Amino acid sequence: MAEPTVSLRAELRRRLAEPRGLLQLFGATFGVALVIAGAAATQRPFFERYVVEKHPATTAATRDLAARVKELSADELRGRSEAEWTELYHAYLASSGEEVEHLPRAFAAADSERIARRLIRTWHAGSDAQRQRVLAFLESAREPDLSVAVEAASRRSRPASQELSRRFQDLHDASTPLGDR
Amino acid sequence: MIGDRLQPRAFTALLIALLRMDVRNLAYAGATGVKAGEVLPPLYWVVGQILTTSLLVSLMLFGRVSAWFFAFAGLSTAMLVVFSAVVVEFNELALNPGDSDVIGHRPVSGATYAAARLANLGVYVGVMFIATSIFPTVLGAALLDGGAALAARYLFASLLVNVGTAAVVVLLYTLLGAGRVLDRARALLAWIQILSILAAFYGAQLMLRDGDGGVEMFAAAPPDWTRWLPTRPLADAVAGGGLVTLAAASAVVATMTLLAGFRLRAAWSGVLRGEHRLVADPAPAVAPDAKKARRGGVDAAVYRLTRKMIARDAQLAARSWPALGVAAATLLLGAATDQLADPLAESGARIGLTLAFPVLVAAAVPILYQNLVFSRDHEAAWVLLHVPPRAVARGVRKATLLSFVLPCAVLGFGVMAWQWRSPGHAAAVSAMLWLLAEAAARLSEIYVLVVPPFSRPPARGASTGRASLTSAAVTAGGGGVAAMAYAAGRAPVWFVALFGGLLAAVWWLDRWAERHG
């Protein structure tokens, strides 16, 4: 890019030595910032697309493990490693098929605190689709304490869409005794 | 007799002169890389840096966190950058004892001088207010739980933060006598914007790569220490519509501003009478006393000289500390986003930042050496030409490691010990950092410190120079060590072997440096 000529530079310097020139410079800069802010503000869906809890694709071994959970007692499932819980939970998030529909009740019966921590994390850091799976989990688990814990933790999270909020509220109302509401 | 009434023409002339001095002020020259004579004034770049920080923080959190945390982050960032900006430019903005030499003999009334100074400070705080508010206000309004009312409350809260922070700085200077401490910190505070941009830039990248939602978890349940920040109740009021809180905060800020105004008025009267002296005493002389100089031999004398130069030359410190900024940002962001796992207790991606921290500190060592070559007192460096080069190298190494690397190692140890509840494991990582830094220092003695320290005048664009290649070599070597530690995966025996290898490498580099002379 060509350097500005000496006369242009001198003219700019002269202008910027005056209060009016400085006012114009700062005014124009803030104006551009306002335009950038306005343009970004219209693109919220673009930014929300990057809010997602990442997890690896479900493998055949995980599907087998999910199938075997049906045969495990609550104590046996509780004794499984953290890595296996993570795999199973991610499999539930990724799929809405029958092969994982028994997992919520099994997890809640085995260790509801442990699974609550995962559900809360997904509610905070997950995409809308993943949040729907959290709600589906709570609906399937039918464990009032779990729903109340996740709802309480979600109050300072980014807001959910209207439909998700309504479902969450229904679930919360169903889980909370009338006197506590 | 001019009395104490406001003189409109003198006020206008004085205000324009003060504003010109503000925009051409060179307090930020080191951090912005511009000179007074350039077409765009230095203050313009400062405002640009503040806008960039604000933009990065706002975009990073947009659509990802609640309106409450969005407001909390925006207000806290504003508080930080405004505090640093007002401290850095305090003499030009609010109180310059040198004014008495320039206008003391002119027919300017105290009221005129005070009004011009106050208006000057007001314009500056106004510019900062706009620069820190545009992005969070507009983007906050577009959040799902945002809206126009939230934007209006945010704008008001941001005004309170900007004015309140400026008032706090004035009170620190004029009421609590913290001027000397703040003056010493001024050169470092000038880099706050750059460090904020780095932290936001790298933080955004880490956030996008983090599949565990560390930032979202932090935003939903901030740690307890954030309750001590004044921006937290303000964020509560912005998000929750707490008009009572905003009214109470307004009363507090108005009281502080009035008090600051009274203190400044008294100080300005003193300036006009030539009585007020706020600037720190001149820096202490470099030369230690003769008895002290003889103690410990030549190495120790060079060490003391280097420590003294680092302590007294604020520009040198300001050039050097940013080299460690990325390492510090990595450590603190790792801790804040729960990605600073213990490599002796866990394996996998969560130990990546833990192992990157020592490597980044070591990679900064050649840059620190490069900066030590330059000094505004370069003409006095002839004395070092008469000292054996190895004694110089040993003294400089000790001073560099103790002045710059030790604080990083202590900070790293503290953060990791607190996070892991395991001081032993934290000490192991800090020891790895120290050994890597020792190796980097010896390599820098060979390839970077090819002329005596402090022997060259500061030159623009020379802050990395020939250190880049050495820094790249240290990064590659340190990266290899980190990769081995990563692969060692919770096995203490491998860590012991790794430390053995590092000790051998330091010994071999030491021999090489001694032979190199």
Chai-1 contact restraints between the chains, C-beta under 6 A:
chainA,res_idxA,chainB,res_idxB,connection_type,confidence,min_distance_angstrom,max_distance_angstrom,comment,restraint_id
A,R9,B,V39,contact,1.0,0.0,6.0,A-B,restraint_1
A,L12,B,V39,contact,1.0,0.0,6.0,A-B,restraint_2
A,R13,B,V39,contact,1.0,0.0,6.0,A-B,restraint_3
A,P19,B,I16,contact,1.0,0.0,6.0,A-B,restraint_4
A,F30,B,I130,contact,1.0,0.0,6.0,A-B,restraint_5
A,A33,B,L51,contact,1.0,0.0,6.0,A-B,restraint_6
A,A33,B,I134,contact,1.0,0.0,6.0,A-B,restraint_7
A,L34,B,I134,contact,1.0,0.0,6.0,A-B,restraint_8
A,A37,B,I134,contact,1.0,0.0,6.0,A-B,restraint_9
A,A37,B,F135,contact,1.0,0.0,6.0,A-B,restraint_10
A,A37,B,V138,contact,1.0,0.0,6.0,A-B,restraint_11
A,G38,B,V138,contact,1.0,0.0,6.0,A-B,restraint_12
A,A41,B,V138,contact,1.0,0.0,6.0,A-B,restraint_13
A,A41,B,L139,contact,1.0,0.0,6.0,A-B,restraint_14
A,A41,B,A142,contact,1.0,0.0,6.0,A-B,restraint_15
A,R44,B,G63,contact,1.0,0.0,6.0,A-B,restraint_16
A,R44,B,A142,contact,1.0,0.0,6.0,A-B,restraint_17
A,F47,B,F62,contact,1.0,0.0,6.0,A-B,restraint_18
A,F47,B,G63,contact,1.0,0.0,6.0,A-B,restraint_19
A,E48,B,G63,contact,1.0,0.0,6.0,A-B,restraint_20
A,V51,B,R64,contact,1.0,0.0,6.0,A-B,restraint_21
A,E53,B,G213,contact,1.0,0.0,6.0,A-B,restraint_22
A,K54,B,G211,contact,1.0,0.0,6.0,A-B,restraint_23
A,R121,B,G213,contact,1.0,0.0,6.0,A-B,restraint_24
A,H124,B,G213,contact,1.0,0.0,6.0,A-B,restraint_25
A,H124,B,E216,contact,1.0,0.0,6.0,A-B,restraint_26
A,H124,B,M217,contact,1.0,0.0,6.0,A-B,restraint_27
A,H124,B,A220,contact,1.0,0.0,6.0,A-B,restraint_28
A,A125,B,G213,contact,1.0,0.0,6.0,A-B,restraint_29
A,A125,B,E216,contact,1.0,0.0,6.0,A-B,restraint_30
A,R156,B,S66,contact,1.0,0.0,6.0,A-B,restraint_31
A,R156,B,A220,contact,1.0,0.0,6.0,A-B,restraint_32
A,S157,B,A220,contact,1.0,0.0,6.0,A-B,restraint_33
A,R158,B,V65,contact,1.0,0.0,6.0,A-B,restraint_34
A,R158,B,S66,contact,1.0,0.0,6.0,A-B,restraint_35
A,P159,B,L144,contact,1.0,0.0,6.0,A-B,restraint_36
A,P159,B,D145,contact,1.0,0.0,6.0,A-B,restraint_37
